[in-house]
Amino acid sequence: MIAIHDLKFDYSNNDSVADFGLRIKKLKIAKAQQVAIVGPSGSGKSTLLNLIAGIFTATSGTIDVNSHRVSELNDKARRIFRLKQIGMVFQNFELLDYLSVADNILLPYYLDKEASNCSIAELQARVELLVTEMGIGDKLQRTIICLSQGERQRVAICRALLLEPSLILADEPTGNLDPSNTDKVLDLLLEYSKRHQATLLTVTHDQRLLPQFSRVIDMSNLWAAPAAREDI
Amino acid sequence: MKGVIYLAWKYLSYHRWKTITLAATITLMLFIPAAMQILIEQTSQQLKARAVNTPLLIGARGSPLELVLNSLYLEAKSPTPLTYEEVIRLRKKDSTQAIPLHVRFRAQGAPIVGTELAYFDYRKLTIIQGRQLAQLGDAIVGANVASRLDLQVGDTVISSPESAFDLSGVYPLKMPVVGILTANNSPDDNAIFVDVKTTWVIAGIGHGHQDLTRPEAVAKVLTQSATNNGTNVVANASLIEFNEITDSNRNSFHFHGNATSHPLTAIIPVPNSQKDTVILQGRYQSRSDNVQIVRPQQVMNELIKTIFTVKQYVLAAMLILGISTMLVVVFVFLLSLRLRKREMETLMRIGGGKNVIAAMVIAEVLVVITISLLLAFLLTWGTQHWGSNLVQTLLVT
């Protein structure tokens, strides 16, 4: 479950977005909810995901994720929290071209073995299972440049799901995909969310996908109607 | 930590050409000054060793360095000649063993050393195959010459003309190889040894030709007159001179003029004691004619001193070059980090700490430096062990 209270965030150190700030009085997202976040560019969709993930720190207010007060964790604790609790999927996949598919998926383990709480053998077995489910089981040893866009995003999803996170934050995961791959990728994320009772927050511009989510949050509405922003 | 090292290794092996270039640059930056130091050290030691084993050298007045390089290292152009009379004088008047040297000609790239059997004892040269010099025209080859030219006992070597355009100059002489020397890691390995008289034959001082007193040679005789020493015969240009000394024509070879006037490039005197050495040196230094005595060790020390002075300049230049190379390497690393900014951000967003990412970059740098150090060490070790042979090759080829 995600709970946000009196959130205030400003890009104080970045001149190019100095005039941008995010204000949310109250926002609650239930466990295992599948949420689509929509809104025009610059409305703060990605910022919200980064605040929930603990990548950005709020100027004031509180953010609670699964009983962790993210807004009060120190840098190291937020990093471990991110590794253990959150699976992140990005629009541009953000895979490392010098690693094979298998190593890209195992990247969270390489970054912090202790945080993964699993042996490498267990994780490798999990990788096998994930790639089979994603339909890229025969591409484990390939390098990233040998994969299509859709396959790359599936690898990125495998990486996000490796440590079985309870929260998936997907920032426009289908933004660079054709309609066929868009449907496949979204199905995989929704399927995982349902099966593992994981909360899914997906930023998207694709209106066609919205009916598949259990809830839609429009960031422009948040900004446009202060009353609605108070309690969503 | 293992995971970080693994990621660093993966990055370096994926960008292998960048890694190889960086490692090679650092390796060369470390290896070249070290190798230069070692090679100069070994060169000077080898130069000194040969000079130490030859306390004195007698030659015609001129450049002592040229005399020493020609006589000891069988290199450089031949110095102004002195005559064989000096050898006789040393033996008779100074009661000193004297080894004549005539190093002027070459055969198939190797210097021909005209000397006497005493030279082989003096240099402790032994025959591994065949026999010692016994007859006019015999040749013994050094180990490297035998290997380079694939020579066996029974093969022949042919002296090279000094100039292709000098028609009246030295004619090639074909010499049978009668022995091969054991390798002794000295310039002798790269030389061809003959009796000093054979070099006089090559020089045209001695020669062999048809017997003009025989009836079949009568058509070649221009004039014939009786002298106090016998018969003086003048032949025309159709007279055949032998360019190979064989058993059938060996007796026809003869020398014109007095043997005491025949040329040598140097003489190695072998005094019986230190006292004799000093006396001999004193005698020659007081002479005002065209002969000089030199101490090869002293001459080589002067040369080495010059080499070391040059070395200091080269090392200083290398230091500056090394610093600029290091700056380029650092610049490449920093540029690489800039280009990988997005990758670093991704690692942080996934959950990688700043220290983990810094450790990854440091691991990459350390791996490159470790590879470079290892390579530089191996190359330096190789130079230390095999540089001596390299120096030999460089010095005597």
Chai-1 contact restraints between the chains, C-beta under 6 A:
chainA,res_idxA,chainB,res_idxB,connection_type,confidence,min_distance_angstrom,max_distance_angstrom,comment,restraint_id
A,I55,B,R349,contact,1.0,0.0,6.0,A-B,restraint_1
A,R79,B,G351,contact,1.0,0.0,6.0,A-B,restraint_2
A,R79,B,G353,contact,1.0,0.0,6.0,A-B,restraint_3
A,R82,B,G351,contact,1.0,0.0,6.0,A-B,restraint_4
A,L83,B,G351,contact,1.0,0.0,6.0,A-B,restraint_5
A,M88,B,R349,contact,1.0,0.0,6.0,A-B,restraint_6
A,E94,B,T346,contact,1.0,0.0,6.0,A-B,restraint_7
A,Y98,B,K10,contact,1.0,0.0,6.0,A-B,restraint_8
A,Y98,B,Y11,contact,1.0,0.0,6.0,A-B,restraint_9
A,Y98,B,Y14,contact,1.0,0.0,6.0,A-B,restraint_10
A,L99,B,K10,contact,1.0,0.0,6.0,A-B,restraint_11
A,P108,B,I350,contact,1.0,0.0,6.0,A-B,restraint_12
A,Y110,B,G3,contact,1.0,0.0,6.0,A-B,restraint_13
A,Y110,B,L7,contact,1.0,0.0,6.0,A-B,restraint_14
A,L111,B,G351,contact,1.0,0.0,6.0,A-B,restraint_15
A,L111,B,G352,contact,1.0,0.0,6.0,A-B,restraint_16
A,L111,B,V356,contact,1.0,0.0,6.0,A-B,restraint_17
A,K113,B,G3,contact,1.0,0.0,6.0,A-B,restraint_18
